[in-house]
Amino acid sequence: MNKKHDKIAVGMSGGVDSSLAAAILKMDGYDVVGITMKIFGGEDIGADCKGHACYGPGESDDILRAGEVADFLGIPHHVIDLKAEYGEHVLSYFTSEYLAGKTPNPCTRCNPKMKFGFLLDRARSAGICFDLFATGHYVRQCWMDIYGKHVLKKAVDVEKDQSYFLYGLPKEIIPTLLFPLGALTKQAVRARAAELRLPVADRPESQDFIEGGDYGGLFNNKDVRPGDIIDVNGNKMGTHTGIINYTVGQRKGLGIPHSVPLYVLRIDAAENTIVVAPKSYLYAGSLIVGHINLIALDRIDSPMPITAKIRQKHQGAPALFEPLGNDRAKVIFDSPQLAVTPGQSVVFYDNDVVLGGGIIE
């Protein structure tokens, strides 16, 4: 790369991570411009959280903070209105999946569709010129001869690694991406931001999708109906408050006195029921995955050993990937895994390389 000529757009959220990413690139001699998504539609979602989250009224403060950092760094900053796109491609997906009895992950949807999709397209359409795109994600990108292409790898800081959320990126854009924090720990990021006196150096981070953590405000009341909680034999055990409030593996909030702890085993949207069982029932030896996106490989035509990660906090488990065709596969674990959840993503790894991933059926 010729830093005198490479212009880099940095996706700025108003948090410390993306702010430091922009600062590092500016100090490295790149021509940097900040771009920020505006996605909140202003509706009443019942949020009462004073911190920032992905979606909610706190967005205005996030945008203000991103602008302050850009001014501090002396770089241009543009806000791109993507409310309509976010509503169509993230919120609608999120609510429809929950109403179907699944547990979607909005981040694995938002990243390829919004941050690395519409945001870049709309920025260029607005006349913002850039060669590369950078974010504050904890992940690494590099060329690997064994794959003959640029790939995504886990971050050095395993606790903060965000590669799970990026498996859906088109392989074609990987060479155009930069992740300045991929080799840093969160502690080092905080320290560096403080050293540089970034305006957001002490700003707390939020893991919430919706401010306050309550998704209920996204749904129409008519869509959230109480129903039966039953055991595996069909016996009524209690009443639920709406299937959107439950997920596979959940124990708390069931309100069922029982001799042994009970967990959500299955959600039946058609019958509007929650099926519960003891923990031993929640272990699964395999899963079916659909909507597969591959990054490091162009295709997988025969059974292949992988490490499969079934949720962000899952450590990953040895498994066998068996292709079924039509962007579907069966993943067979070496040992049964707890709470395989329809709607969540399963991501495939070869050591620390992201092979790809898909949605658990």
Summary of the structure (lengths in Angstrom):
residues: 361
radius of gyration: 21.5
end to end distance: 41.8
largest distance: 69.9
contacts: 1157
relative contact order: 0.14
helix: 28%
strand: 30%
